Amino acid sequence: MTGDNRVGPPRSGSERDTLRAFLDYHRATLAMKCEGLTDEELRQQSMPPSTLSLLGLVRHMAEVERAWFRRVFEDADAPMVWSDRIDFQAAYDASRSTRAEAFGAWEAEVENSRRIEREAASLDLLGHQPRWGEQVSLRMVMVHVLLEYGRHNGHADFLREGVDGTVGA
């Protein structure tokens, strides 16, 4: 990994600005964990029987972004990126994936999520979570996705360490 160019969240600010900044910080963290690695290194799995890899995490987070923003607030029937059913684990198998494919899909979903959040009048915007059959607020979705990134960025530390012996922030 090269330098740390992430922008940290504000020390004070509105709830929305803070959530937005923390999400972007964690998105940037995942990208930073993958920085400078080849496709082969990004596909390196943690340990059998796990198929988890850095590239798999990027693919998985594309699915998370789509499921929690696009499917909740725009189109409940939008297909998942790598699964013809709602199977978040399918994204972990990056054995035939490339950086360009995975990052292209992830970046597109992140931009879509950002657009949905920006266009929402407030964090109280309600959408329908199709898997739960319930209404959820944009606030809840942003917190949930933030927690997903936090959890998976912890995995990314160990995956990156396995590739080149570094542990990051």
MDAnalysis code that builds the backbone (N, CA, C; Angstrom):
import MDAnalysis as mda
import numpy as np

u = mda.Universe.empty(507, n_residues=169, atom_resindex=np.repeat(np.arange(169), 3), trajectory=True)
u.add_TopologyAttr("name", ["N", "CA", "C"] * 169)
u.add_TopologyAttr("resid", np.arange(1, 170))
u.add_TopologyAttr("resname", ["MET", "THR", "GLY", "ASP", "ASN", "ARG", "VAL", "GLY", "PRO", "PRO", "ARG", "SER", "GLY", "SER", "GLU", "ARG", "ASP", "THR", "LEU", "ARG", "ALA", "PHE", "LEU", "ASP", "TYR", "HIS", "ARG", "ALA", "THR", "LEU", "ALA", "MET", "LYS", "CYS", "GLU", "GLY", "LEU", "THR", "ASP", "GLU", "GLU", "LEU", "ARG", "GLN", "GLN", "SER", "MET", "PRO", "PRO", "SER", "THR", "LEU", "SER", "LEU", "LEU", "GLY", "LEU", "VAL", "ARG", "HIS", "MET", "ALA", "GLU", "VAL", "GLU", "ARG", "ALA", "TRP", "PHE", "ARG", "ARG", "VAL", "PHE", "GLU", "ASP", "ALA", "ASP", "ALA", "PRO", "MET", "VAL", "TRP", "SER", "ASP", "ARG", "ILE", "ASP", "PHE", "GLN", "ALA", "ALA", "TYR", "ASP", "ALA", "SER", "ARG", "SER", "THR", "ARG", "ALA", "GLU", "ALA", "PHE", "GLY", "ALA", "TRP", "GLU", "ALA", "GLU", "VAL", "GLU", "ASN", "SER", "ARG", "ARG", "ILE", "GLU", "ARG", "GLU", "ALA", "ALA", "SER", "LEU", "ASP", "LEU", "LEU", "GLY", "HIS", "GLN", "PRO", "ARG", "TRP", "GLY", "GLU", "GLN", "VAL", "SER", "LEU", "ARG", "MET", "VAL", "MET", "VAL", "HIS", "VAL", "LEU", "LEU", "GLU", "TYR", "GLY", "ARG", "HIS", "ASN", "GLY", "HIS", "ALA", "ASP", "PHE", "LEU", "ARG", "GLU", "GLY", "VAL", "ASP", "GLY", "THR", "VAL", "GLY", "ALA"])
u.atoms.positions = np.array([
    [0.841, -1.168, 0.000],
    [0.000, 0.000, 0.000],
    [0.888, 1.234, 0.000],
    [0.455, 2.223, -0.715],
    [1.209, 3.481, -0.749],
    [0.733, 4.365, 0.393],
    [0.581, 5.631, 0.156],
    [0.154, 6.552, 1.201],
    [-1.319, 6.410, 1.533],
    [-1.674, 6.971, 2.660],
    [-3.052, 6.948, 3.107],
    [-3.702, 8.267, 2.702],
    [-4.521, 8.229, 1.661],
    [-5.173, 9.430, 1.138],
    [-6.630, 9.545, 1.567],
    [-7.043, 8.713, 2.527],
    [-8.443, 8.760, 2.954],
    [-8.736, 10.065, 3.689],
    [-9.958, 10.534, 3.518],
    [-10.423, 11.716, 4.241],
    [-11.239, 11.210, 5.421],
    [-10.804, 11.562, 6.612],
    [-11.491, 11.112, 7.813],
    [-12.817, 11.819, 8.016],
    [-13.676, 11.220, 8.815],
    [-14.969, 11.837, 9.097],
    [-14.803, 13.096, 9.945],
    [-15.801, 13.969, 9.917],
    [-15.701, 15.210, 10.686],
    [-15.710, 14.932, 12.187],
    [-15.048, 15.783, 12.928],
    [-15.030, 15.664, 14.388],
    [-16.345, 16.152, 14.992],
    [-17.041, 16.977, 14.241],
    [-18.386, 17.407, 14.620],
    [-19.118, 17.704, 13.316],
    [-20.385, 17.588, 13.347],
    [-21.172, 17.829, 12.144],
    [-22.527, 17.189, 12.288],
    [-23.313, 17.321, 11.256],
    [-24.658, 16.745, 11.299],
    [-24.570, 15.223, 11.244],
    [-25.637, 14.597, 11.645],
    [-25.717, 13.138, 11.588],
    [-25.489, 12.652, 10.160],
    [-26.119, 13.304, 9.207],
    [-26.012, 12.894, 7.811],
    [-24.594, 13.056, 7.284],
    [-23.987, 14.217, 7.556],
    [-22.615, 14.437, 7.105],
    [-21.664, 13.420, 7.722],
    [-21.889, 13.089, 8.984],
    [-21.028, 12.127, 9.676],
    [-21.196, 10.733, 9.083],
    [-22.427, 10.290, 8.888],
    [-22.657, 8.973, 8.287],
    [-22.072, 8.895, 6.883],
    [-22.310, 9.932, 6.094],
    [-21.785, 9.976, 4.719],
    [-20.258, 9.870, 4.733],
    [-19.624, 10.645, 5.604],
    [-18.161, 10.657, 5.660],
    [-17.599, 9.335, 6.158],
    [-18.227, 8.743, 7.173],
    [-17.754, 7.438, 7.655],
    [-17.896, 6.376, 6.570],
    [-19.005, 6.392, 5.824],
    [-19.166, 5.435, 4.731],
    [-18.072, 5.614, 3.690],
    [-17.833, 6.848, 3.278],
    [-16.789, 7.089, 2.278],
    [-15.406, 6.720, 2.808],
    [-15.161, 6.952, 4.086],
    [-13.885, 6.577, 4.695],
    [-13.688, 5.061, 4.615],
    [-14.725, 4.314, 4.940],
    [-14.603, 2.854, 4.899],
    [-14.561, 2.318, 3.473],
    [-15.247, 2.977, 2.561],
    [-15.119, 2.588, 1.148],
    [-13.674, 2.798, 0.691],
    [-13.104, 3.926, 1.056],
    [-11.712, 4.223, 0.695],
    [-10.747, 3.255, 1.370],
    [-11.097, 2.796, 2.558],
    [-10.253, 1.827, 3.262],
    [-10.186, 0.519, 2.488],
    [-11.327, 0.036, 2.013],
    [-11.324, -1.197, 1.228],
    [-10.469, -1.031, -0.027],
    [-10.622, 0.082, -0.717],
    [-9.818, 0.330, -1.919],
    [-8.333, 0.376, -1.570],
    [-7.992, 1.000, -0.453],
    [-6.600, 1.105, -0.030],
    [-6.006, -0.275, 0.265],
    [-6.795, -1.169, 0.848],
    [-6.308, -2.522, 1.161],
    [-5.951, -3.291, -0.115],
    [-6.556, -2.905, -1.232],
    [-6.333, -3.599, -2.500],
    [-5.276, -2.925, -3.365],
    [-4.851, -1.755, -2.947],
    [-3.928, -0.934, -3.727],
    [-2.614, -1.675, -4.021],
    [-2.172, -1.563, -5.266],
    [-0.863, -2.076, -5.655],
    [-0.765, -3.574, -5.842],
    [-1.872, -4.290, -5.759],
    [-1.845, -5.740, -5.907],
    [-2.291, -6.152, -7.305],
    [-1.722, -7.223, -7.780],
    [-2.114, -7.778, -9.074],
    [-3.442, -8.512, -8.940],
    [-4.044, -8.847, -10.068],
    [-5.279, -9.641, -10.040],
    [-5.053, -10.943, -9.284],
    [-3.932, -11.586, -9.539],
    [-3.632, -12.857, -8.869],
    [-3.535, -12.674, -7.358],
    [-2.866, -11.618, -6.926],
    [-2.749, -11.361, -5.484],
    [-4.111, -11.021, -4.877],
    [-4.927, -10.286, -5.604],
    [-6.261, -9.941, -5.122],
    [-7.162, -11.167, -5.008],
    [-6.889, -12.203, -5.815],
    [-7.679, -13.440, -5.762],
    [-7.159, -14.426, -4.724],
    [-6.034, -14.132, -4.094],
    [-5.445, -15.051, -3.113],
    [-6.419, -15.268, -1.953],
    [-6.729, -16.524, -1.706],
    [-7.706, -16.861, -0.673],
    [-7.046, -16.965, 0.696],
    [-7.872, -16.743, 1.731],
    [-7.337, -16.716, 3.091],
    [-6.822, -18.085, 3.514],
    [-7.672, -19.053, 3.552],
    [-7.275, -20.427, 3.871],
    [-8.446, -21.347, 3.569],
    [-8.142, -22.548, 3.086],
    [-9.222, -23.493, 2.794],
    [-9.994, -23.807, 4.083],
    [-11.263, -24.017, 4.000],
    [-12.108, -24.090, 2.811],
    [-12.653, -22.732, 2.376],
    [-12.249, -21.650, 3.038],
    [-12.767, -20.333, 2.698],
    [-12.356, -19.925, 1.290],
    [-13.278, -19.290, 0.590],
    [-12.972, -18.729, -0.731],
    [-12.776, -17.221, -0.633],
    [-12.698, -16.695, 0.589],
    [-12.579, -15.258, 0.804],
    [-11.247, -14.726, 0.284],
    [-11.320, -13.642, -0.457],
    [-10.154, -12.948, -0.981],
    [-10.477, -11.460, -0.996],
    [-9.471, -10.636, -1.194],
    [-9.723, -9.196, -1.298],
    [-10.666, -8.892, -2.461],
    [-10.441, -9.550, -3.588],
    [-11.312, -9.320, -4.737],
    [-12.742, -9.790, -4.438],
    [-12.848, -10.890, -3.710],
    [-14.157, -11.370, -3.286],
    [-14.868, -10.373, -2.385],
    [-14.104, -9.712, -1.507],
    [-14.699, -8.686, -0.649],
    [-15.208, -7.502, -1.458],
    [-14.451, -7.091, -2.457],
    [-14.889, -5.985, -3.314],
    [-16.186, -6.370, -4.023],
    [-16.217, -7.580, -4.552],
    [-17.430, -8.055, -5.225],
    [-18.605, -8.125, -4.246],
    [-18.346, -8.638, -3.055],
    [-19.387, -8.744, -2.039],
    [-19.945, -7.362, -1.680],
    [-19.063, -6.383, -1.529],
    [-19.525, -5.050, -1.157],
    [-20.295, -4.383, -2.299],
    [-20.030, -4.764, -3.537],
    [-20.871, -4.291, -4.642],
    [-22.289, -4.826, -4.462],
    [-22.398, -6.087, -4.065],
    [-23.712, -6.689, -3.816],
    [-24.409, -6.004, -2.628],
    [-23.650, -5.726, -1.575],
    [-24.211, -5.070, -0.396],
    [-24.744, -3.687, -0.762],
    [-23.942, -2.913, -1.488],
    [-24.379, -1.578, -1.909],
    [-25.668, -1.675, -2.728],
    [-25.702, -2.608, -3.675],
    [-26.892, -2.744, -4.528],
    [-28.105, -3.170, -3.708],
    [-27.924, -4.170, -2.859],
    [-29.046, -4.708, -2.098],
    [-29.628, -3.691, -1.131],
    [-28.766, -2.875, -0.535],
    [-29.247, -1.973, 0.508],
    [-29.608, -0.581, 0.018],
    [-29.143, -0.179, -1.116],
    [-29.549, 1.124, -1.628],
    [-30.491, 0.957, -2.822],
    [-30.018, 0.368, -3.902],
    [-30.835, 0.270, -5.115],
    [-32.096, -0.557, -4.889],
    [-31.945, -1.741, -4.317],
    [-33.106, -2.625, -4.146],
    [-34.090, -2.099, -3.095],
    [-33.617, -1.376, -2.108],
    [-34.498, -0.850, -1.064],
    [-35.205, 0.427, -1.509],
    [-34.494, 1.316, -2.167],
    [-35.060, 2.639, -2.462],
    [-35.472, 2.851, -3.913],
    [-35.075, 1.978, -4.827],
    [-35.408, 2.211, -6.239],
    [-36.100, 1.047, -6.930],
    [-35.529, -0.137, -6.841],
    [-36.038, -1.251, -7.632],
    [-35.825, -2.561, -6.889],
    [-36.847, -2.991, -6.171],
    [-36.755, -4.220, -5.365],
    [-36.433, -5.445, -6.211],
    [-36.689, -5.376, -7.511],
    [-36.441, -6.512, -8.395],
    [-35.110, -6.418, -9.141],
    [-34.322, -5.405, -8.843],
    [-33.016, -5.290, -9.515],
    [-32.214, -6.551, -9.234],
    [-31.644, -7.161, -10.268],
    [-30.883, -8.394, -10.039],
    [-29.588, -8.101, -9.272],
    [-29.135, -9.094, -8.570],
    [-27.845, -8.970, -7.908],
    [-26.773, -8.941, -8.998],
    [-25.573, -8.573, -8.649],
    [-24.507, -8.419, -9.635],
    [-23.973, -9.776, -10.076],
    [-23.697, -10.669, -9.140],
    [-23.071, -11.951, -9.472],
    [-23.909, -13.163, -9.121],
    [-25.149, -12.960, -8.800],
    [-25.991, -14.087, -8.409],
    [-27.360, -13.916, -9.042],
    [-27.929, -14.998, -9.553],
    [-29.264, -14.910, -10.121],
    [-30.327, -15.078, -9.033],
    [-29.878, -15.286, -7.799],
    [-30.766, -15.269, -6.638],
    [-30.076, -14.416, -5.581],
    [-30.687, -14.175, -4.498],
    [-30.096, -13.314, -3.467],
    [-29.106, -14.153, -2.661],
    [-27.888, -14.269, -3.196],
    [-26.836, -15.071, -2.559],
    [-25.582, -14.210, -2.457],
    [-25.415, -13.588, -1.305],
    [-24.270, -12.704, -1.104],
    [-22.950, -13.466, -1.127],
    [-22.977, -14.745, -0.808],
    [-21.757, -15.548, -0.782],
    [-21.216, -15.823, -2.186],
    [-22.086, -15.794, -3.187],
    [-21.642, -16.064, -4.561],
    [-20.554, -15.082, -4.985],
    [-20.609, -13.874, -4.484],
    [-19.627, -12.853, -4.854],
    [-18.230, -13.176, -4.322],
    [-18.157, -13.978, -3.256],
    [-16.848, -14.304, -2.680],
    [-15.970, -15.092, -3.651],
    [-16.588, -15.850, -4.551],
    [-15.803, -16.633, -5.501],
    [-15.324, -15.725, -6.630],
    [-14.127, -15.201, -6.456],
    [-13.539, -14.291, -7.441],
    [-12.483, -14.996, -8.277],
    [-12.553, -16.317, -8.342],
    [-11.510, -17.099, -9.011],
    [-11.345, -16.739, -10.488],
    [-12.392, -16.243, -11.120],
    [-12.301, -15.866, -12.533],
    [-12.463, -14.362, -12.734],
    [-12.447, -13.624, -11.649],
    [-12.688, -12.185, -11.712],
    [-11.381, -11.420, -11.907],
    [-11.529, -10.194, -12.325],
    [-10.378, -9.303, -12.464],
    [-10.635, -8.042, -11.647],
    [-9.567, -7.307, -11.385],
    [-9.694, -6.019, -10.696],
    [-10.659, -5.119, -11.467],
    [-10.501, -5.047, -12.771],
    [-11.333, -4.157, -13.582],
    [-12.816, -4.509, -13.445],
    [-13.129, -5.783, -13.516],
    [-14.526, -6.215, -13.405],
    [-15.083, -5.921, -12.017],
    [-14.381, -6.350, -10.986],
    [-14.879, -6.200, -9.614],
    [-14.962, -4.738, -9.202],
    [-13.895, -3.990, -9.442],
    [-13.897, -2.582, -9.052],
    [-14.873, -1.772, -9.905],
    [-15.023, -2.126, -11.175],
    [-15.991, -1.431, -12.019],
    [-17.399, -1.572, -11.469],
    [-17.778, -2.788, -11.102],
    [-19.116, -3.022, -10.541],
    [-19.267, -2.339, -9.188],
    [-18.257, -2.460, -8.333],
    [-18.323, -1.864, -6.999],
    [-18.423, -0.341, -7.090],
    [-17.570, 0.265, -7.902],
    [-17.593, 1.726, -8.031],
    [-18.925, 2.216, -8.593],
    [-19.503, 1.475, -9.513],
    [-20.805, 1.861, -10.065],
    [-21.883, 1.798, -8.984],
    [-21.851, 0.765, -8.160],
    [-22.843, 0.648, -7.093],
    [-22.638, 1.712, -6.020],
    [-21.385, 2.029, -5.709],
    [-21.104, 3.091, -4.731],
    [-21.662, 4.417, -5.246],
    [-21.432, 4.712, -6.512],
    [-21.944, 5.970, -7.074],
    [-23.467, 6.001, -7.051],
    [-24.096, 4.872, -7.341],
    [-25.552, 4.798, -7.281],
    [-26.033, 5.040, -5.843],
    [-25.365, 4.427, -4.881],
    [-25.723, 4.606, -3.474],
    [-25.569, 6.060, -3.056],
    [-24.470, 6.674, -3.469],
    [-24.257, 8.092, -3.139],
    [-25.356, 8.968, -3.736],
    [-25.742, 8.680, -4.968],
    [-26.794, 9.460, -5.629],
    [-28.109, 9.330, -4.867],
    [-28.467, 8.102, -4.499],
    [-29.712, 7.878, -3.756],
    [-29.689, 8.651, -2.445],
    [-28.574, 8.590, -1.740],
    [-28.456, 9.300, -0.461],
    [-28.545, 10.805, -0.668],
    [-27.839, 11.335, -1.669],
    [-27.858, 12.780, -1.927],
    [-29.254, 13.277, -2.272],
    [-30.006, 12.488, -3.041],
    [-31.329, 12.903, -3.501],
    [-32.407, 12.777, -2.434],
    [-32.118, 12.045, -1.374],
    [-33.116, 11.855, -0.312],
    [-33.289, 13.149, 0.481],
    [-34.521, 13.493, 0.758],
    [-34.809, 14.715, 1.514],
    [-34.275, 14.628, 2.939],
    [-34.282, 13.434, 3.512],
    [-33.789, 13.275, 4.880],
    [-33.409, 11.824, 5.134],
    [-32.782, 11.600, 6.269],
    [-32.428, 10.238, 6.678],
    [-33.658, 9.431, 7.061],
    [-34.798, 10.103, 7.166],
    [-36.050, 9.422, 7.496],
    [-36.727, 8.812, 6.270],
    [-36.131, 8.996, 5.075],
    [-36.682, 8.373, 3.871],
    [-36.881, 6.887, 4.134],
    [-38.054, 6.385, 3.790],
    [-38.343, 4.964, 3.977],
    [-38.297, 4.237, 2.643],
    [-37.747, 3.041, 2.688],
    [-37.733, 2.149, 1.548],
    [-38.137, 0.769, 2.021],
    [-38.425, -0.096, 1.088],
    [-38.875, -1.455, 1.411],
    [-37.701, -2.423, 1.285],
    [-37.367, -3.086, 2.372],
    [-36.312, -4.116, 2.356],
    [-36.994, -5.418, 1.946],
    [-36.795, -5.852, 0.695],
    [-37.540, -7.010, 0.192],
    [-37.257, -8.313, 0.940],
    [-36.042, -8.495, 1.433],
    [-35.731, -9.739, 2.153],
    [-36.471, -9.817, 3.475],
    [-36.700, -8.679, 4.108],
    [-37.381, -8.642, 5.403],
    [-38.874, -8.391, 5.261],
    [-39.271, -7.837, 4.107],
    [-40.662, -7.478, 3.919],
    [-41.081, -6.324, 4.819],
    [-40.133, -5.436, 5.138],
    [-40.398, -4.326, 6.056],
    [-39.845, -3.026, 5.512],
    [-40.375, -1.929, 6.026],
    [-39.856, -0.610, 5.722],
    [-38.613, -0.351, 6.577],
    [-37.627, 0.295, 5.969],
    [-36.407, 0.687, 6.683],
    [-36.064, 2.114, 6.271],
    [-35.428, 2.840, 7.179],
    [-35.051, 4.220, 6.883],
    [-33.677, 4.272, 6.222],
    [-33.438, 5.369, 5.534],
    [-32.114, 5.605, 4.957],
    [-31.070, 5.606, 6.065],
    [-31.388, 6.156, 7.217],
    [-30.481, 6.166, 8.367],
    [-30.057, 4.727, 8.711],
    [-31.038, 3.838, 8.834],
    [-30.744, 2.446, 9.177],
    [-29.872, 1.792, 8.106],
    [-30.182, 2.071, 6.842],
    [-29.409, 1.491, 5.739],
    [-27.965, 1.982, 5.785],
    [-27.777, 3.274, 5.994],
    [-26.410, 3.810, 6.033],
    [-25.621, 3.213, 7.192],
    [-26.246, 3.080, 8.351],
    [-25.561, 2.472, 9.504],
    [-25.249, 1.013, 9.207],
    [-26.199, 0.287, 8.635],
    [-25.975, -1.127, 8.329],
    [-24.811, -1.311, 7.347],
    [-24.810, -0.531, 6.285],
    [-23.739, -0.663, 5.285],
    [-22.399, -0.243, 5.886],
    [-22.407, 0.772, 6.721],
    [-21.183, 1.178, 7.418],
    [-20.643, 0.031, 8.268],
    [-21.514, -0.657, 8.983],
    [-21.081, -1.800, 9.793],
    [-20.553, -2.938, 8.921],
    [-21.181, -3.140, 7.765],
    [-20.686, -4.164, 6.834],
    [-19.250, -3.847, 6.399],
    [-19.009, -2.593, 6.045],
    [-17.649, -2.210, 5.651],
    [-16.673, -2.391, 6.803],
    [-17.059, -1.973, 7.997],
    [-16.171, -2.118, 9.144],
    [-15.786, -3.571, 9.379],
    [-16.760, -4.447, 9.314],
    [-16.507, -5.885, 9.518],
    [-15.587, -6.429, 8.419],
    [-15.909, -6.116, 7.186],
    [-15.134, -6.672, 6.085],
    [-13.771, -6.016, 5.940],
    [-13.631, -4.768, 6.343],
    [-12.296, -4.158, 6.332],
    [-11.391, -4.828, 7.356],
    [-11.953, -5.337, 8.431],
    [-11.166, -6.150, 9.363],
    [-10.661, -7.415, 8.694],
    [-11.519, -8.066, 7.915],
    [-11.084, -9.232, 7.140],
    [-9.999, -8.828, 6.144],
    [-10.165, -7.668, 5.539],
    [-9.212, -7.203, 4.533],
    [-7.818, -7.019, 5.126],
    [-7.736, -6.601, 6.385],
    [-6.426, -6.488, 7.040],
    [-5.682, -7.815, 6.991],
    [-6.369, -8.890, 7.373],
    [-5.727, -10.200, 7.404],
    [-5.437, -10.730, 6.010],
    [-6.333, -10.463, 5.079],
    [-6.092, -10.893, 3.704],
    [-4.886, -10.169, 3.125],
    [-4.789, -8.882, 3.348],
    [-3.648, -8.112, 2.844],
    [-2.363, -8.590, 3.513],
    [-2.413, -8.835, 4.809],
    [-1.247, -9.331, 5.521],
    [-0.790, -10.657, 4.924],
    [-1.734, -11.501, 4.537],
    [-1.393, -12.782, 3.932],
    [-0.727, -12.639, 2.580],
    [-1.036, -11.557, 1.880],
    [-0.440, -11.320, 0.559],
    [0.961, -10.740, 0.688],
    [1.103, -9.695, 1.515],
    [2.420, -9.026, 1.537],
    [2.978, -8.715, 2.919],
    [2.349, -9.236, 3.953],
    [2.889, -9.068, 5.286],
    [2.629, -7.709, 5.928],
    [1.713, -6.915, 5.373],
    [1.402, -5.616, 5.982],
    [0.083, -5.692, 6.717],
    [-0.051, -4.885, 7.720],
    [-1.333, -4.681, 8.396],
    [-1.588, -3.198, 8.348],
    [-2.763, -2.809, 7.858],
    [-3.066, -1.388, 7.689],
    [-4.004, -0.840, 8.717],
    [-4.417, 0.387, 8.461],
    [-5.319, 1.112, 9.390],
    [-6.735, 0.592, 9.309],
])
